[in-house]
Amino acid sequence: MTHFTSLADHFLIAMPALQDPFFGQSLVYLFEHTPEGAMGLVVNQPTELSLADVLAQLHPETEPAGHTGDIPVYAGGPVQTERGFVMHPPGQRYQSTVDLGALSITNSQDILDAIATGNGPGQYLIALGYAGWGAGQLEDELRSNTWLSCPASHTIIFDTPATDRRSAAAASLGIQLSQLSHLAGNA
């Protein structure tokens, strides 16, 4: 029997050879990883949408607060792109908050309203969709050098500019992405 090691609360850093239109150049935060599969959010791909745009869809009769136009919404993954997720530190609870240990995920509208009024969590990342892998799929991708993995840093998620998050995660391993080959191989 093979030993399973969960990569929950880890980053997946897309290797340069990964040319997938969605996952190329991505940094994924894995919030769940079991023998049955894995789930995570891409944390470095802001969309053209802001929280104001999302709130305008949810509450067309209400004018969103001005500052909400500055709050980005990320492309969290290609699965269920119509569903929103807010990743935030544990503590505050909302209608559908799931505590994952290191972080919490909420996918109810009340957290968006709380953020808009300044009553939400101090740190958060809003995403549409998620990344998912079936049983054994992520392990196969790791074996084929599609991803590097490393322990996640909440500083990288919440305090590092989106364009720098992938390279910051790689740097935590002592790796400069610009020095990696675009050719994958196994020794």
C-alpha atoms as one frame of an Amber mdcrd trajectory, in Angstrom:
protein
   0.000   0.000   0.000   1.343   3.434  -0.884   1.657   6.159   1.715  -0.489
   9.242   1.091   0.754  12.695   2.079  -1.787  15.485   1.919  -0.740  18.737
   0.315  -3.584  20.709   1.909  -2.375  24.218   2.872   0.293  24.003   0.153
   0.878  25.916  -3.040   1.086  24.346  -6.462   3.437  26.376  -8.637   2.895
  25.871 -12.367   6.110  24.775 -14.053   7.177  26.746 -17.141   6.324  23.813
 -19.438   2.652  23.920 -18.368   0.994  25.596 -21.343  -2.618  25.001 -20.288
  -4.633  28.161 -21.079  -6.030  28.286 -17.551  -3.219  26.904 -15.400  -0.145
  28.205 -17.250   1.766  30.637 -14.990  -0.639  29.915 -12.111  -0.227  29.607
  -8.376  -2.846  27.399  -6.719  -3.618  27.253  -3.018  -4.734  23.696  -2.176
  -7.332  23.755   0.565  -8.219  20.069   0.317  -6.183  17.030  -0.733  -7.276
  13.475   0.050  -6.874  10.126  -1.724 -10.236  10.945  -3.404  -8.920  14.140
  -5.032  -7.933  17.747  -4.453  -9.486  21.211  -4.534  -7.899  24.630  -4.558
  -8.079  28.210  -5.729  -5.830  29.936  -8.231  -4.591  32.985  -6.309  -2.690
  34.975  -8.925  -5.111  35.532 -11.812  -7.280  38.616 -11.267 -10.171  38.962
 -13.692 -11.599  42.143 -15.183 -14.323  41.968 -12.523 -14.387  43.775  -9.193
 -16.482  43.251  -6.099 -18.656  46.159  -7.322 -19.473  44.173 -10.493 -20.420
  41.092  -8.479 -22.560  43.113  -6.065 -24.302  44.835  -9.003 -25.318  41.364
 -10.237 -26.478  40.264  -6.788 -28.221  43.532  -5.823 -29.105  45.373  -9.053
 -31.340  47.782  -7.106 -28.486  48.980  -4.845 -25.518  51.111  -5.831 -22.323
  49.350  -4.612 -20.021  51.300  -2.301 -17.362  53.201  -4.230 -14.374  51.349
  -2.797 -15.724  47.987  -3.970 -14.630  48.834  -7.518 -11.028  48.517  -6.305
 -11.455  45.004  -4.868 -10.405  42.409  -7.465 -12.150  39.130  -8.193  -9.849
  36.271  -9.176 -10.318  33.390 -11.600 -10.190  30.660  -8.956 -10.342  27.773
 -11.392 -12.207  26.323 -14.341 -14.765  24.356 -12.272 -18.133  25.973 -11.434
 -17.033  29.434 -12.556 -20.443  30.833 -11.617 -19.796  30.063  -7.914 -17.950
  32.537  -5.759 -15.537  31.709  -2.967 -13.925  33.977  -0.399 -10.767  32.695
   1.240  -9.929  34.374   4.559  -8.236  33.699   7.887 -10.340  31.723  10.367
 -12.310  33.566  13.009 -15.266  35.376  11.525 -18.086  33.066  10.465 -20.729
  33.563   7.812 -23.678  31.520   6.550 -21.513  28.980   4.743 -18.034  29.214
   6.216 -15.911  26.080   6.215 -12.869  26.189   8.460  -9.946  24.427   6.841
  -7.521  24.856   9.707  -5.072  27.406   8.333  -7.724  29.324   6.372 -11.479
  29.416   5.920 -13.571  29.379   2.752 -16.964  31.066   2.578 -19.264  30.939
  -0.413 -22.328  32.806   0.856 -23.363  36.299  -0.138 -23.252  37.672   3.417
 -19.439  37.823   3.406 -19.452  39.951   0.230 -21.916  42.352   1.830 -19.746
  42.467   4.982 -16.623  43.236   2.926 -18.489  45.976   1.038 -19.540  47.676
   4.281 -16.109  47.341   5.900 -17.296  44.680   8.361 -15.717  41.671   6.673
 -12.469  39.896   7.433  -9.316  42.005   7.386  -7.730  39.754   4.753  -9.538
  37.961   1.934  -9.316  36.783  -1.639 -12.501  36.649  -3.725 -12.564  34.089
  -6.543 -15.004  32.710  -9.088 -14.657  28.981  -9.712 -12.179  26.511  -8.285
  -9.555  24.029  -9.396 -10.310  20.343  -8.895  -8.532  17.042  -9.435  -9.956
  13.525  -9.296  -8.419  10.614  -7.397  -4.760  10.235  -8.370  -4.876  13.007
 -10.997  -2.836  15.554  -9.041  -0.295  12.903  -8.026   0.155  12.005 -11.724
   0.658  15.687 -12.593   3.239  16.075  -9.816   5.128  12.987 -11.053   5.192
  14.421 -14.585   6.720  17.693 -13.326   3.656  19.807 -14.093   3.760  21.432
 -10.648   6.159  22.266  -7.863   4.666  22.196  -4.383   5.615  24.047  -1.237
   3.976  24.980   2.061   1.621  27.904   1.556   2.355  31.357   2.894  -0.619
  33.479   3.831   1.603  36.534   3.382   1.982  35.603  -0.285  -1.790  35.166
  -0.689  -2.909  38.322   1.083   0.019  40.766   1.077   1.966  40.111  -2.140
   0.834  41.672  -5.445  -0.874  39.088  -7.681   1.799  39.391 -10.377   4.530
  38.462  -7.863   2.827  35.604  -6.008   4.029  32.718  -8.203   7.671  33.851
  -8.146   7.453  34.540  -4.381   6.210  30.991  -3.784   9.043  29.585  -5.913
  11.539  31.800  -4.071  10.388  30.216  -0.794  11.943  27.020  -2.208  15.088
  28.870  -3.290  14.043  28.691  -6.962  14.008  31.442  -9.567  11.370  30.540
 -12.159  13.294  32.358 -14.892  16.106  29.819 -14.478  13.897  26.755 -14.975
  13.761  25.018 -18.311  10.576  24.874 -20.329  11.442  21.239 -21.050  10.214
  18.672 -18.517  12.085  15.516 -17.720  12.682  12.830 -15.135  16.040  11.597
 -13.944
